[in-house]
Amino acid sequence: MLHGTLRRIVPADGGAIDLDATDARTTLLDAYDPRAPELLRLNLVTTLDGRAAGSDGTSESLTSRVDRTILGVIRELSDLVLVGAESARREGYLRPKRAALAIVTASGDLRGHRLDAPAGGHPLLVLTTESGARRAAETLPAAQRLVLDGDERLEPVEVITTLRRAGFGRIVAEGGPRLAAQLLEADLVDELCLTVMPRLGGPALPLLTSAPTRIHDARPLSLLVDDSGAQFGRWALPRGAQG
C-alpha cells in the first residue's frame, strides 16, 4: 500500500492524487495514458545533480515505492519495454509482467541476466547484429533474435522501425544512458517521463552519456510532487523541431 499524496503542479488546477485511495492506480493510469496508438517514451530517474544510480550502482537504490508504481503504470500503458544490454546486465532486469521486453546489443553478450523466467506470456526480443545473434543464442536462448544491419553499432532509427514493423506501437525506453542519448540525438522520442529524486551525489553514472547536439524544447504535460519532494514529470518533445 502506498501512502501520501501526489500534488499536481502541472496542470495547476488538476487537484491531488490520494495514494491511499482504492482507485489510486486507476487515477495514475489515466494521468499517464498517452491517448495515442504509437509513440516512443523515454522513462528515466535521476538525482538533482544528474546521476542515474544510487548507492549500489543501480537505479533500484535511487527510486522509491511511488516511482516504482509509476514505472509499472507506464509499462502497463506500453506494448514494449526497450533497454540497452549494459543496463539489462547492471540492473538485473526481470521480464515485465504487462509488456514485451526488447534488449539492444551489438555484441549479443547478455551474460549475468535474470531473464529466463517467463512473465505473462509477453515476448522477449534481442535486437542485434549477425555475429551478436550467435552469441545471444548462447547467452539468452529464450529470446527471439532480430538481426539488424551494422557491426559495432546499431542505428536507433532501424531499432525503432524494426519494432514498429513487429507490431509494437507504444514503446517505453528505460535506458541506459547511452541508448537514451542515441534516441534523443536521432529525434525519435515523443515524450520524456523523468523522475527527479531529492538527492545529491552518488555513483558517477550520468543520465545521458553525452548531451544531444539536437536542441529539444520540451513542453510540460504534467508534473507531480510527492511528500518526499520527488518530482515526476511528463514532457512532450515535438519531433523534427529544434529550439
Secondary structure, 3 states (H helix, E strand, C coil): CCCCEEEEEECCCCCEEECCCCCHHHHHHHHHCCCCCCEEEEEEEEECCCECCCCCCCHHHCCCHHHHHHHHHHHHCCCEEEEEHHHHHHCCCCCCCCCEEEEECCCCCCCCCCCCCCCCCCCEEEEECHHHHHHHHHHCCCCEEEECCCCCCCCHHHHHHHHHHCCCCEEEECCCHHHHHHHHHCCCCCEEEEEEECCCCCCCCECCCCCCCCCCCCEEEEEEECCCCCEEEEEECCCCCCC
